[in-house]
Amino acid sequence: MDDERTTLFGPSAAEILQADFPGWLIWRDFMQGGNHGDWCARPINATSEDNTLRHADLEGLRKLVEAHDA
């Protein structure tokens, strides 16, 4: 049986990014007015917010995380 829900409800780009980098916390910032901010990533073992990477979109964040892990 072909279930189209697999296509409609598959993992989001953010979920895929998180799965690709399990050693990182990935989240979306919220602005004071409730608007979305940058996408953020920080190594799970980071000791301060100084290690947080930020980008306006997920593909840009992916590149930053990849560069950091290299």
C-alpha positions in Angstrom: 0.0 0.0 0.0 1.4 3.4 -1.0 0.8 5.8 1.8 1.1 9.4 0.7 1.3 10.5 4.3 5.0 9.5 4.2 5.5 12.3 1.6 3.3 14.8 3.3 4.5 14.3 6.8 8.2 13.4 6.3 10.9 14.9 8.4 11.4 18.7 8.1 14.6 20.2 6.9 15.4 21.1 10.6 14.8 17.5 11.7 17.1 16.3 8.9 19.8 18.7 9.9 19.5 17.6 13.5 19.7 14.0 12.5 22.8 14.7 10.4 24.6 16.4 13.3 23.5 14.5 16.5 26.3 16.2 18.5 24.6 19.6 18.0 21.5 21.3 19.4 19.6 23.0 16.6 16.8 25.5 17.2 15.1 28.6 15.8 15.5 31.8 17.8 12.4 33.9 18.5 12.5 37.7 18.5 10.9 39.8 21.3 7.8 40.4 19.2 7.2 36.7 18.6 8.8 36.7 15.1 11.2 34.0 14.1 14.9 34.8 14.3 17.9 33.0 13.1 18.5 29.3 13.0 21.0 28.4 15.7 23.3 25.5 16.4 25.6 24.8 19.4 27.6 21.7 20.2 25.9 19.7 22.9 29.0 20.0 25.1 29.4 23.7 24.7 30.1 25.6 27.9 28.9 29.0 26.8 26.7 30.7 24.2 29.9 32.0 22.5 29.9 28.6 20.6 26.5 29.3 19.0 26.4 29.4 15.3 23.7 31.5 13.6 22.3 31.9 10.1 19.1 33.2 8.6 18.4 29.9 6.8 19.0 26.2 7.4 21.3 25.6 4.4 23.5 28.4 5.6 23.5 27.0 9.1 24.4 23.5 7.7 27.4 25.0 6.0 28.6 26.7 9.2 28.2 23.5 11.2 30.0 21.5 8.5 32.9 24.0 8.5 33.0 23.9 12.3 33.2 20.1 12.3 35.9 19.9 9.6 
